[in-house]
């Protein structure tokens, strides 16, 4: 059995119509009322005739509503094989929900939908999507063409770690993807039609406050990466005042090994102490690629502009490498899709 999990906060009649169509397609539907209040009681009374409704007394955030729904599925719906998260505002069609369900039942365990890029996408959505693609690729060494879509499908075997993912608001959904990357969970993407009703005005997403919250949360999750890089900066700065470009083929690879060790230990014993961390090989491969590029670049500086301090040369290479890293991850994603 597949369950459609819908977090709802102050919904309108779109929720009623969505639930009605999903039930006609034989989905079990679970709606979490995230503290909408008495003004929306009539909507949920109609939904209760067709679906299970779980209620938060106060608004706790979309992530909290999703976790409540997952706990309910785990504890009360033992015959559920998969569940699909879906927004309540009409942005996801029942037909696309069915396509996600079909992929789950064909063996895929985590399906992320990708909204097609139409010309009429609201500006706030377009800017947010482009920025999040870029940041996510740099922090996880993986490219996803759309990491903000709320229509996602999961095998119920993922529930235990999904509940452990940090944060309870819109930042939760981005954190899920970060956890998945670091746990080595395979994500299958599925293109769907993008629907923006009334220029997306029905969304409760605050483009400023929620965007800041998402990236603050994501950067905190990636603290191992930032701490390791800060230490590498200190080490390269120390080298600039001592050895300079001497033994460059040894010193920068040594910095690589140390930063890799620090990043791995922080992730395993601090960030992901409550769940399994398995991103060792992927981190190793990309760390070696990055520092090979930095070492080669610094060697070019050594021959072309030896008076330039190693620290400056290293950071120039780092800045130049940022867009190159992004396009590398994008190329790998496209190549893997082509093979499929």
CORTAKA-V50808 format. One line per field, one symbol per residue. burial: # if it has 24 or more other C-alpha atoms within 12 Angstrom, else .. A space follows every 10 residues. Layout:
# CORTAKA-V50808
burial=???
This chain:
# CORTAKA-V50808
burial=.######### ##.####### ###...#### ######.... ..##.###.# ######...# ########## ####.....# ########## ####.##### #.###..### #####..... ....##.##. .######### ########## ######.##. ########## ########## ###.###### ##.###.... .##.#....# #.###.#### #####.###. .##.###.## ...##..#.. ###.###### #######... ##..###.#. ..#..###.# #########. ##......## #####.##.. #...##..## ..........
